[in-house]
């Protein structure tokens, strides 16, 4: 699968999605940014997770997402990447 996104690509796309979702300037969301420090509330988290499922074709319920998977952009990207490979 030559077009499968890399972990780095997933992280970058999540940063971009969060910037749009939260109305932040480009470059303001980093890979190590904590979702809570960015102001991601429960409603925005649901929106982000739905976008993740659509964009990356991963069923987050099936891969068993845990609260620690949603701490930062990096941890969410790692869970998405692992779910794609499962």
WOHUWO-V734316 format. One line per field, one symbol per residue. ss: DSSP state (h for helix, s for strand, l for the rest). burial: # if it has 16 or more other ideal C-beta (glycine too) atoms within 10 Angstrom, else .. A space follows every 10 residues. Layout:
ss = ???
burial = ???
//
This chain:
ss = llllllhhhh hhhhhhhhhh hhllllllll lllsllllll lhhhhhhhhh hhhhhhlllh hhhlllhhhh lshhhhhhhh hhhhhl
burial = ....#....# #####.###. #.......#. ..#.#..#.# .......##. ##...#.#.# ..#.#...## .######.## #.##..
//
